[in-house]
Amino acid sequence: MKRVFFLLMGAGLLAACASSAPKPVGINATPEAVTKAIAKADKTCKTDADCVAVKKGCCPCAGYAAVNTQAAEKVNKVWAQECKIAPCTREMCYVEITPKCEQNICIGEPKPMESYFGK
């Protein structure tokens, strides 16, 4: 009877440890939870300083979105949880944005191509 008890306890402990491990994501993943967090994020602003860029996926080439600086904290927490183990390809991409406030909404203006290259 003791053996069965310890066997069940061990199995329960292993199951608990397995469920807390980060789930792997695919190559260049854009997790649904990150997409939803960005969609729900506050994008209101009064000045450019109220806006910040957040990652739209686990890898830099997924691009960026502009959100309110306070909303970015929540988006970044979701991103950190979903993208703990994220393999990225070594592709070159030009997706950086300059966050700015237009008509009280945070938007992302693509950075000019020449800003990627040193002079």
Secondary structure, DSSP 8 states (H G I E B T S, - for coil): -HHHHHHHHHHHHHHHHHHHS-----TT---HHHHHHHHHS--B-SSGGGEEEEESSSSGGG-EEEEEHHHHHHHHHHHHHHTTT-----------EEEEEETTEEEEEE--GGGGS--
